[in-house]
Amino acid sequence: MEQQRTCVLCCCVLVLALLFSHPLSGTAQEVEDEREFDYIEGSEKGPAFWGDIKKEWADCKTGSLQSPIDMSDRRVKMVRKTENIKRNYRPFNATVKNRGHDIMVQWEGFDKVGSIQINGTRYFLQQCHWHSPSEHSINGRRYSMELHMLHTTPDQKIAVIGYLYRIGKPDAFLSKLLNDIISMTDQTMETNLGIVDPREIKPGGKKYYRYMGSLTTPPCKQGVIWTINKKIRTISRDQVRVLREAVHDHAEKNARPLQPLNQREIHFHGQSPKSTFN
């Protein structure tokens, strides 16, 4: 009997020791797992070191076609024959996700929500997400926010449509999502939105920049066709604040630094690219 009591006592002590030796380790590990990289200046996981974190991310460090870039008037090449981007979207089920470094709206199914057509190739819309401040700049100026609409082909070619925003009136599309984004917590990182219509992201003007670049987050895959709309949209300060606070990544921004152009051509489709707005 005494031997049984001793055995039970030892088991209790062992269990208590396991429970209380590292009381915060589980929570801390969950937070770290959500952040394989970050945007914090001086961080070992920051943009300067993305290419060193994983071998699959080597392009972030050694790639010569990296994004984002500055679209300077003196660098762009005018394209007189403008190809209008053919958009063929439709409403479909979507989910809003907190990816730890940004907020993303993802539509279900590969080809259910529609596509765009560029140079005769169809790229199917997969998701959209936001960066603050804008990642791309025009004549050295970065704006308050940038929206990326990411499209892919069945063989994984990528085309991204980018929209820049300055502070002003609230963005109508984002306004419909704010309550779901605000309600997201560290425990609830994904919320079903029901039917979301990507056509509510208005195409804006017909003038745009185009160049060959990369994804702006690891693995920084190259060969991405970038189309940046020239028209600057508006977003409210509160909307920018909500998007940044929802991420919980402890960084003041989630925009990658500008990358070298490396002799790439930037094509401007439309009339003169010289800015007609502030």
C-alpha positions as CSV (number, residue, x, y, z in Angstrom):
1,M,0.0,0.0,0.0
2,E,2.8,2.4,0.9
3,Q,4.5,1.7,-2.3
4,Q,1.3,2.5,-4.2
5,R,0.9,5.8,-2.4
6,T,4.5,6.7,-3.3
7,C,3.9,5.9,-6.9
8,V,0.8,8.0,-7.1
9,L,2.6,10.9,-5.4
10,C,5.4,10.8,-7.8
11,C,3.0,10.8,-10.8
12,C,1.2,13.9,-9.4
13,V,4.5,15.7,-8.8
14,L,5.6,14.9,-12.4
15,V,2.3,16.2,-13.9
16,L,2.4,19.4,-11.9
17,A,6.0,20.0,-12.9
18,L,5.0,19.6,-16.6
19,L,2.1,22.0,-16.2
20,F,3.9,24.8,-14.5
21,S,7.5,24.7,-15.7
22,H,6.6,26.7,-18.9
23,P,3.2,28.3,-18.4
24,L,3.4,30.6,-21.4
25,S,5.2,28.4,-23.9
26,G,2.1,27.2,-25.7
27,T,0.8,30.6,-26.4
28,A,4.2,32.0,-27.4
29,Q,4.7,29.1,-29.8
30,E,1.4,29.7,-31.5
31,V,2.2,33.4,-32.1
32,E,5.6,32.6,-33.5
33,D,4.2,29.9,-35.8
34,E,2.0,32.5,-37.4
35,R,5.0,34.7,-38.3
36,E,7.6,32.9,-40.4
37,F,8.7,36.4,-41.5
38,D,8.0,39.9,-40.5
39,Y,8.5,43.6,-41.5
40,I,10.1,44.8,-38.4
41,E,13.2,46.9,-39.0
42,G,16.3,45.2,-37.6
43,S,14.5,41.9,-37.1
44,E,16.2,38.6,-38.0
45,K,12.9,37.8,-39.8
46,G,12.8,41.1,-41.6
47,P,12.9,41.8,-45.4
48,A,16.7,42.0,-45.5
49,F,16.9,38.4,-44.3
50,W,13.9,36.7,-46.0
51,G,16.2,35.0,-48.5
52,D,18.2,33.4,-45.6
53,I,15.3,32.0,-43.6
54,K,14.5,29.1,-46.0
55,K,16.3,27.9,-49.1
56,E,13.0,28.0,-51.0
57,W,13.0,31.7,-50.4
58,A,16.4,32.4,-52.0
59,D,14.8,34.6,-54.7
60,C,14.0,37.2,-52.0
61,K,17.8,37.7,-51.8
62,T,19.3,36.8,-55.1
63,G,16.4,37.4,-57.6
64,S,16.9,40.1,-60.2
65,L,13.2,40.6,-61.0
66,Q,11.9,41.5,-57.5
67,S,8.9,43.6,-56.5
68,P,7.9,46.2,-55.5
69,I,9.5,49.0,-57.5
70,D,9.3,52.7,-58.1
71,M,7.5,53.7,-61.3
72,S,9.3,56.9,-62.3
73,D,8.1,59.0,-65.2
74,R,11.7,59.1,-66.6
75,R,11.9,55.3,-66.6
76,V,8.6,54.3,-68.2
77,K,8.2,53.4,-71.8
78,M,5.0,54.6,-73.4
79,V,2.7,52.0,-75.1
80,R,0.4,53.8,-77.5
81,K,-1.7,50.8,-78.3
82,T,-3.4,50.2,-75.0
83,E,-4.9,46.8,-74.2
84,N,-7.9,47.1,-71.9
85,I,-7.8,44.5,-69.2
86,K,-10.7,42.2,-69.7
87,R,-12.4,41.4,-66.4
88,N,-14.9,38.6,-66.1
89,Y,-15.8,38.3,-62.4
90,R,-18.9,37.0,-60.6
91,P,-20.0,36.8,-57.0
92,F,-18.9,33.7,-55.1
93,N,-18.3,32.3,-51.6
94,A,-15.3,33.9,-49.8
95,T,-13.4,33.8,-46.5
96,V,-11.5,36.5,-44.8
97,K,-8.2,35.3,-43.3
98,N,-5.6,36.8,-40.9
99,R,-2.3,35.5,-42.3
100,G,-0.3,37.0,-39.5
101,H,1.3,39.5,-41.9
102,D,-1.8,40.7,-43.8
103,I,-5.6,40.4,-44.1
104,M,-6.7,38.4,-47.1
105,V,-10.0,37.7,-48.8
106,Q,-9.9,34.3,-50.5
107,W,-12.6,33.0,-52.9
108,E,-13.5,29.3,-52.9
109,G,-12.6,27.1,-55.9
110,F,-9.9,27.7,-58.5
111,D,-12.0,29.1,-61.3
112,K,-15.3,29.9,-59.7
113,V,-15.1,33.6,-59.2
114,G,-13.9,34.5,-62.7
115,S,-10.8,35.8,-64.4
116,I,-8.9,38.5,-66.3
117,Q,-7.3,38.2,-69.7
118,I,-3.8,39.5,-70.4
119,N,-2.2,39.0,-73.8
120,G,-4.7,36.3,-74.6
121,T,-4.1,34.3,-71.4
122,R,-6.8,33.8,-68.7
123,Y,-5.7,34.3,-65.1
124,F,-8.3,33.2,-62.5
125,L,-8.9,35.3,-59.4
126,Q,-7.8,33.6,-56.2
127,Q,-7.6,36.3,-53.5
128,C,-7.0,39.9,-52.6
129,H,-5.1,41.4,-49.7
130,W,-3.9,44.8,-48.4
131,H,-0.5,46.4,-47.6
132,S,0.1,49.6,-45.7
133,P,1.7,51.8,-46.8
134,S,1.6,51.0,-50.5
135,E,4.4,48.8,-51.7
136,H,4.8,50.3,-55.1
137,S,5.5,54.0,-55.5
138,I,5.1,56.6,-58.3
139,N,7.9,59.1,-58.7
140,G,9.2,58.2,-55.3
141,R,5.9,58.7,-53.5
142,R,4.3,55.9,-51.5
143,Y,0.6,56.0,-50.7
144,S,-1.4,55.0,-47.7
145,M,-2.5,51.6,-48.9
146,E,-2.2,49.1,-51.7
147,L,-4.6,46.4,-52.7
148,H,-3.4,43.3,-54.6
149,M,-5.8,41.1,-56.6
150,L,-3.8,37.9,-57.2
151,H,-4.7,35.7,-60.3
152,T,-3.2,32.4,-61.4
153,T,-3.4,30.0,-64.4
154,P,-3.7,26.2,-64.1
155,D,0.0,25.9,-64.6
156,Q,0.7,28.5,-61.8
157,K,1.6,31.6,-63.8
158,I,0.7,34.7,-61.8
159,A,-0.7,38.1,-62.6
160,V,-1.4,40.7,-59.9
161,I,-3.6,43.8,-60.3
162,G,-2.6,46.5,-57.9
163,Y,-4.5,49.6,-56.7
164,L,-3.1,52.5,-54.7
165,Y,-5.0,54.5,-52.1
166,R,-4.6,57.9,-50.4
167,I,-6.4,59.1,-47.3
168,G,-9.8,60.4,-48.1
169,K,-13.3,59.0,-48.3
170,P,-13.8,55.4,-47.1
171,D,-13.4,52.6,-49.6
172,A,-16.9,51.0,-50.3
173,F,-15.6,47.5,-50.8
174,L,-13.6,47.4,-47.6
175,S,-16.5,49.1,-45.7
176,K,-18.5,45.9,-46.2
177,L,-15.8,43.7,-44.7
178,L,-14.8,45.9,-41.7
179,N,-17.1,44.3,-39.1
180,D,-15.8,40.8,-39.9
181,I,-12.2,42.0,-39.8
182,I,-12.7,43.8,-36.5
183,S,-14.2,40.7,-34.9
184,M,-11.1,38.6,-35.8
185,T,-8.9,37.7,-32.8
186,D,-5.7,35.7,-32.2
187,Q,-8.0,32.7,-31.7
188,T,-10.3,33.4,-34.7
189,M,-8.0,33.8,-37.7
190,E,-10.6,32.9,-40.3
191,T,-14.2,34.0,-40.9
192,N,-16.7,32.9,-43.6
193,L,-18.0,36.0,-45.5
194,G,-20.6,34.3,-47.6
195,I,-21.0,35.7,-51.1
196,V,-18.5,38.4,-52.0
197,D,-18.6,40.2,-55.4
198,P,-15.1,41.2,-56.7
199,R,-16.8,43.5,-59.2
200,E,-17.3,45.9,-56.3
201,I,-13.6,46.6,-56.5
202,K,-14.1,49.1,-59.4
203,P,-11.4,49.0,-62.1
204,G,-11.0,52.8,-62.1
205,G,-9.2,54.4,-65.0
206,K,-7.8,52.7,-68.1
207,K,-4.3,54.0,-67.6
208,Y,-1.9,51.5,-66.0
209,Y,1.7,50.5,-65.5
210,R,3.0,47.0,-66.3
211,Y,6.2,45.2,-65.7
212,M,7.6,41.8,-64.9
213,G,8.3,41.2,-61.2
214,S,7.8,38.9,-58.3
215,L,5.6,38.2,-55.3
216,T,6.3,40.8,-52.6
217,T,6.3,38.2,-49.8
218,P,8.2,35.0,-49.4
219,P,9.0,32.9,-51.5
220,C,9.3,36.1,-53.7
221,K,8.5,33.9,-56.8
222,Q,9.5,35.7,-60.0
223,G,7.8,35.9,-63.4
224,V,4.8,37.7,-62.0
225,I,3.0,40.1,-64.4
226,W,2.3,43.3,-62.5
227,T,-0.4,45.8,-63.6
228,I,-0.7,48.9,-61.4
229,N,-3.7,51.1,-62.0
230,K,-2.7,54.8,-62.5
231,K,-5.9,56.1,-60.7
232,I,-5.3,56.7,-57.0
233,R,-8.3,55.7,-54.9
234,T,-9.2,56.8,-51.4
235,I,-9.4,55.0,-48.1
236,S,-10.2,56.4,-44.6
237,R,-7.7,56.6,-41.8
238,D,-10.0,54.4,-39.7
239,Q,-10.0,51.7,-42.4
240,V,-6.2,51.7,-42.6
241,R,-6.0,51.5,-38.8
242,V,-8.4,48.6,-38.6
243,L,-6.4,46.6,-41.2
244,R,-3.1,47.2,-39.4
245,E,-4.5,46.5,-35.9
246,A,-6.2,43.3,-37.0
247,V,-2.9,41.7,-38.1
248,H,-1.2,41.7,-34.6
249,D,2.3,41.4,-36.1
250,H,3.8,44.2,-34.0
251,A,5.0,46.0,-37.1
252,E,4.0,49.6,-38.0
253,K,3.8,48.6,-41.7
254,N,3.5,45.5,-43.9
255,A,5.2,46.8,-47.0
256,R,8.3,45.4,-48.5
257,P,11.1,47.9,-49.3
258,L,11.5,49.0,-52.9
259,Q,13.7,46.7,-55.0
260,P,16.2,47.5,-57.8
261,L,14.8,47.8,-61.3
262,N,17.8,46.1,-62.8
263,Q,17.3,47.3,-66.4
264,R,13.7,46.1,-66.5
265,E,11.2,48.0,-68.7
266,I,8.2,49.6,-67.2
267,H,5.4,50.1,-69.7
268,F,2.8,52.7,-69.3
269,H,-0.5,52.1,-71.1
270,G,-2.4,55.3,-71.8
271,Q,-1.4,58.9,-72.5
272,S,1.4,60.7,-70.7
273,P,2.2,59.1,-67.3
274,K,2.8,62.5,-65.7
275,S,0.7,62.8,-62.6
276,T,-2.5,64.8,-62.6
277,F,-3.4,64.2,-59.0
278,N,-1.8,64.7,-55.6
